[in-house]
Amino acid sequence: MILPKRIPLGARIVVRTTMGVDEADGREKYRDYVGHVTGWDGTTLTMLRDESANGRRKAQIVTIDAMSIVRLKPIPERPTFLRP
């Protein structure tokens, strides 16, 4: 994938990375990260990964090597619901 030279800080994106080939079934495995960009230097992407919608996984800082990125795209912010 051709990666952008510049990614705006604070942009909410989804990044798909390759985890390699599964030895059990011989298929390529992927992992997705959704969050806000905190840094991008062309070789390493740093982002604040969103917490899971059900609250089981806390927000966390992740560092992703550009060579493992398969797909990257901007996504809208999560909707906020007002409770009465």
N, CA and C atoms as an extended XYZ file, in Angstrom:
252
Properties=species:S:1:pos:R:3:atomname:S:1:resname:S:1:resid:I:1 pbc="F F F"
N         0.840       -1.180        0.000 N   MET     1
C         0.000        0.000        0.000 CA  MET     1
C         0.884        1.243        0.000 C   MET     1
N         0.486        2.241       -0.764 N   ILE     2
C         1.186        3.516       -0.753 CA  ILE     2
C         0.614        4.336        0.399 C   ILE     2
N         1.461        4.643        1.359 N   LEU     3
C         1.020        5.370        2.545 CA  LEU     3
C         1.153        6.872        2.327 C   LEU     3
N         0.286        7.653        2.972 N   PRO     4
C         0.371        9.106        2.814 CA  PRO     4
C         1.630        9.658        3.472 C   PRO     4
N         2.127       10.773        2.938 N   LYS     5
C         3.299       11.425        3.527 CA  LYS     5
C         2.927       12.145        4.815 C   LYS     5
N         1.693       12.595        4.883 N   ARG     6
C         1.233       13.343        6.047 CA  ARG     6
C        -0.113       12.799        6.506 C   ARG     6
N        -0.229       12.581        7.809 N   ILE     7
C        -1.509       12.205        8.413 CA  ILE     7
C        -1.753       13.228        9.515 C   ILE     7
N        -2.863       13.962        9.466 N   PRO     8
C        -3.103       14.999       10.464 CA  PRO     8
C        -3.193       14.426       11.878 C   PRO     8
N        -2.538       15.092       12.817 N   LEU     9
C        -2.642       14.678       14.212 CA  LEU     9
C        -4.082       14.820       14.668 C   LEU     9
N        -4.563       13.856       15.408 N   GLY    10
C        -5.935       13.869       15.899 CA  GLY    10
C        -6.940       13.226       14.960 C   GLY    10
N        -6.519       12.893       13.749 N   ALA    11
C        -7.436       12.251       12.798 CA  ALA    11
C        -7.829       10.875       13.331 C   ALA    11
N        -9.101       10.525       13.192 N   ARG    12
C        -9.564        9.195       13.608 CA  ARG    12
C        -9.485        8.288       12.396 C   ARG    12
N        -8.761        7.176       12.533 N   ILE    13
C        -8.527        6.278       11.410 CA  ILE    13
C        -8.696        4.827       11.847 C   ILE    13
N        -8.830        3.965       10.850 N   VAL    14
C        -8.763        2.527       11.073 CA  VAL    14
C        -7.553        2.035       10.279 C   VAL    14
N        -6.744        1.215       10.922 N   VAL    15
C        -5.533        0.677       10.312 CA  VAL    15
C        -5.609       -0.835       10.369 C   VAL    15
N        -5.416       -1.496        9.220 N   ARG    16
C        -5.352       -2.958        9.172 CA  ARG    16
C        -3.888       -3.338        9.000 C   ARG    16
N        -3.418       -4.228        9.883 N   THR    17
C        -2.036       -4.691        9.815 CA  THR    17
C        -2.010       -6.194        9.604 C   THR    17
N        -0.934       -6.656        9.001 N   THR    18
C        -0.763       -8.085        8.798 CA  THR    18
C        -0.063       -8.688       10.015 C   THR    18
N        -0.525       -9.850       10.419 N   MET    19
C         0.073      -10.562       11.544 CA  MET    19
C         0.880      -11.763       11.058 C   MET    19
N         0.875      -12.003        9.746 N   GLY    20
C         1.593      -13.141        9.187 CA  GLY    20
C         0.647      -14.278        8.846 C   GLY    20
N         1.224      -15.378        8.452 N   VAL    21
C         0.451      -16.549        8.033 CA  VAL    21
C         0.237      -17.471        9.229 C   VAL    21
N        -1.003      -17.902        9.406 N   ASP    22
C        -1.343      -18.835       10.474 CA  ASP    22
C        -0.823      -20.224       10.107 C   ASP    22
N        -0.062      -20.815       10.995 N   GLU    23
C         0.499      -22.138       10.727 CA  GLU    23
C        -0.571      -23.221       10.641 C   GLU    23
N        -1.673      -23.039       11.344 N   ALA    24
C        -2.718      -24.059       11.379 CA  ALA    24
C        -3.470      -24.172       10.053 C   ALA    24
N        -3.834      -23.014        9.466 N   ASP    25
C        -4.630      -23.079        8.236 CA  ASP    25
C        -3.934      -22.486        7.008 C   ASP    25
N        -2.751      -21.889        7.178 N   GLY    26
C        -2.000      -21.356        6.049 CA  GLY    26
C        -2.545      -20.060        5.479 C   GLY    26
N        -3.458      -19.410        6.209 N   ARG    27
C        -4.060      -18.168        5.718 CA  ARG    27
C        -3.444      -16.958        6.404 C   ARG    27
N        -3.406      -15.853        5.677 N   GLU    28
C        -2.914      -14.591        6.228 CA  GLU    28
C        -3.879      -14.102        7.309 C   GLU    28
N        -3.330      -13.592        8.418 N   LYS    29
C        -4.146      -13.071        9.517 CA  LYS    29
C        -3.895      -11.578        9.662 C   LYS    29
N        -4.936      -10.835       10.057 N   TYR    30
C        -4.886       -9.387       10.154 CA  TYR    30
C        -5.380       -8.921       11.516 C   TYR    30
N        -4.986       -7.703       11.889 N   ARG    31
C        -5.486       -7.066       13.103 CA  ARG    31
C        -5.843       -5.633       12.744 C   ARG    31
N        -6.987       -5.170       13.242 N   ASP    32
C        -7.449       -3.810       12.995 CA  ASP    32
C        -7.298       -2.961       14.245 C   ASP    32
N        -6.912       -1.705       14.042 N   TYR    33
C        -6.799       -0.728       15.122 CA  TYR    33
C        -7.632        0.481       14.743 C   TYR    33
N        -8.446        0.971       15.672 N   VAL    34
C        -9.249        2.171       15.459 CA  VAL    34
C        -8.852        3.168       16.524 C   VAL    34
N        -8.535        4.382       16.102 N   GLY    35
C        -8.160        5.391       17.081 CA  GLY    35
C        -7.728        6.691       16.433 C   GLY    35
N        -7.092        7.533       17.258 N   HIS    36
C        -6.677        8.870       16.833 CA  HIS    36
C        -5.162        8.941       16.695 C   HIS    36
N        -4.717        9.540       15.609 N   VAL    37
C        -3.286        9.657       15.319 CA  VAL    37
C        -2.637       10.614       16.313 C   VAL    37
N        -1.524       10.166       16.901 N   THR    38
C        -0.732       11.033       17.774 CA  THR    38
C         0.639       11.309       17.168 C   THR    38
N         1.020       10.539       16.141 N   GLY    39
C         2.289       10.783       15.478 CA  GLY    39
C         2.456        9.925       14.240 C   GLY    39
N         3.129       10.492       13.220 N   TRP    40
C         3.408        9.764       11.979 CA  TRP    40
C         4.666       10.361       11.369 C   TRP    40
N         5.700        9.543       11.216 N   ASP    41
C         6.953       10.024       10.629 CA  ASP    41
C         7.277        9.335        9.308 C   ASP    41
N         6.335        8.602        8.750 N   GLY    42
C         6.548        7.908        7.493 CA  GLY    42
C         6.990        6.465        7.660 C   GLY    42
N         7.504        6.124        8.834 N   THR    43
C         7.923        4.742        9.095 CA  THR    43
C         7.204        4.132       10.289 C   THR    43
N         6.740        4.980       11.203 N   THR    44
C         6.046        4.502       12.400 CA  THR    44
C         4.806        5.349       12.642 C   THR    44
N         3.689        4.680       12.872 N   LEU    45
C         2.432        5.348       13.206 CA  LEU    45
C         2.163        5.134       14.686 C   LEU    45
N         1.928        6.221       15.392 N   THR    46
C         1.563        6.143       16.799 CA  THR    46
C         0.134        6.655       16.916 C   THR    46
N        -0.690        5.891       17.626 N   MET    47
C        -2.076        6.310       17.772 CA  MET    47
C        -2.623        5.932       19.140 C   MET    47
N        -3.624        6.684       19.559 N   LEU    48
C        -4.360        6.370       20.778 CA  LEU    48
C        -5.528        5.502       20.346 C   LEU    48
N        -5.407        4.208       20.607 N   ARG    49
C        -6.442        3.252       20.213 CA  ARG    49
C        -7.673        3.475       21.071 C   ARG    49
N        -8.842        3.557       20.424 N   ASP    50
C       -10.101        3.759       21.148 CA  ASP    50
C       -10.380        2.584       22.074 C   ASP    50
N       -11.040        2.888       23.183 N   GLU    51
C       -11.491        1.783       24.033 CA  GLU    51
C       -12.623        1.072       23.315 C   GLU    51
N       -12.832       -0.179       23.665 N   SER    52
C       -13.896       -0.936       22.998 CA  SER    52
C       -15.255       -0.347       23.368 C   SER    52
N       -16.217       -0.537       22.487 N   ALA    53
C       -17.554        0.029       22.685 CA  ALA    53
C       -18.221       -0.516       23.948 C   ALA    53
N       -17.897       -1.758       24.300 N   ASN    54
C       -18.518       -2.335       25.496 CA  ASN    54
C       -17.678       -2.102       26.751 C   ASN    54
N       -16.539       -1.430       26.619 N   GLY    55
C       -15.726       -1.090       27.780 CA  GLY    55
C       -14.790       -2.188       28.270 C   GLY    55
N       -14.685       -3.285       27.565 N   ARG    56
C       -13.837       -4.403       28.011 CA  ARG    56
C       -12.353       -4.126       27.793 C   ARG    56
N       -12.009       -3.293       26.788 N   ARG    57
C       -10.616       -2.947       26.545 CA  ARG    57
C       -10.452       -1.442       26.715 C   ARG    57
N        -9.519       -1.042       27.546 N   LYS    58
C        -9.255        0.376       27.786 CA  LYS    58
C        -8.547        0.992       26.583 C   LYS    58
N        -8.595        2.316       26.484 N   ALA    59
C        -7.840        3.027       25.459 CA  ALA    59
C        -6.358        2.798       25.714 C   ALA    59
N        -5.570        2.731       24.642 N   GLN    60
C        -4.144        2.482       24.799 CA  GLN    60
C        -3.356        3.116       23.670 C   GLN    60
N        -2.105        3.451       23.951 N   ILE    61
C        -1.192        3.958       22.935 CA  ILE    61
C        -0.590        2.759       22.207 C   ILE    61
N        -0.653        2.766       20.871 N   VAL    62
C        -0.052        1.689       20.079 CA  VAL    62
C         0.900        2.305       19.059 C   VAL    62
N         1.957        1.571       18.766 N   THR    63
C         2.932        1.959       17.757 CA  THR    63
C         2.908        0.892       16.667 C   THR    63
N         2.738        1.335       15.421 N   ILE    64
C         2.585        0.407       14.301 CA  ILE    64
C         3.663        0.701       13.270 C   ILE    64
N         4.398       -0.335       12.881 N   ASP    65
C         5.419       -0.220       11.849 CA  ASP    65
C         4.737       -0.074       10.487 C   ASP    65
N         5.184        0.876        9.685 N   ALA    66
C         4.572        1.142        8.380 CA  ALA    66
C         4.613       -0.073        7.464 C   ALA    66
N         5.633       -0.913        7.602 N   MET    67
C         5.749       -2.091        6.740 CA  MET    67
C         4.636       -3.118        7.000 C   MET    67
N         3.988       -3.060        8.162 N   SER    68
C         2.928       -4.019        8.477 CA  SER    68
C         1.540       -3.501        8.099 C   SER    68
N         1.440       -2.237        7.669 N   ILE    69
C         0.134       -1.649        7.335 CA  ILE    69
C        -0.329       -2.139        5.970 C   ILE    69
N        -1.539       -2.693        5.953 N   VAL    70
C        -2.153       -3.188        4.726 CA  VAL    70
C        -3.177       -2.193        4.206 C   VAL    70
N        -3.901       -1.550        5.124 N   ARG    71
C        -4.978       -0.625        4.757 CA  ARG    71
C        -5.059        0.451        5.817 C   ARG    71
N        -5.380        1.667        5.382 N   LEU    72
C        -5.527        2.790        6.297 CA  LEU    72
C        -6.595        3.704        5.722 C   LEU    72
N        -7.569        4.089        6.539 N   LYS    73
C        -8.573        5.016        6.032 CA  LYS    73
C        -9.175        5.820        7.178 C   LYS    73
N        -9.600        7.045        6.887 N   PRO    74
C       -10.244        7.875        7.900 CA  PRO    74
C       -11.656        7.376        8.172 C   PRO    74
N       -12.087        7.547        9.405 N   ILE    75
C       -13.453        7.164        9.769 CA  ILE    75
C       -14.043        8.263       10.639 C   ILE    75
N       -15.376        8.379       10.671 N   PRO    76
C       -16.003        9.421       11.487 CA  PRO    76
C       -15.886        9.109       12.977 C   PRO    76
N       -16.051       10.152       13.769 N   GLU    77
C       -16.056        9.991       15.219 CA  GLU    77
C       -17.225        9.114       15.637 C   GLU    77
N       -17.054        8.458       16.774 N   ARG    78
C       -18.122        7.648       17.336 CA  ARG    78
C       -19.274        8.572       17.734 C   ARG    78
N       -20.509        8.170       17.477 N   PRO    79
C       -21.633        9.026       17.879 CA  PRO    79
C       -21.739        9.096       19.402 C   PRO    79
N       -22.142       10.244       19.879 N   THR    80
C       -22.375       10.385       21.321 CA  THR    80
C       -23.881       10.456       21.546 C   THR    80
N       -24.343        9.673       22.465 N   PHE    81
C       -25.758        9.605       22.747 CA  PHE    81
C       -26.046       10.329       24.054 C   PHE    81
N       -27.043       11.192       24.017 N   LEU    82
C       -27.437       11.898       25.226 CA  LEU    82
C       -28.500       11.102       25.944 C   LEU    82
N       -28.281       10.877       27.206 N   ARG    83
C       -29.275       10.160       27.996 CA  ARG    83
C       -30.184       11.157       28.705 C   ARG    83
N       -31.470       10.884       28.707 N   PRO    84
C       -32.418       11.838       29.349 CA  PRO    84
C       -32.246       11.863       30.857 C   PRO    84
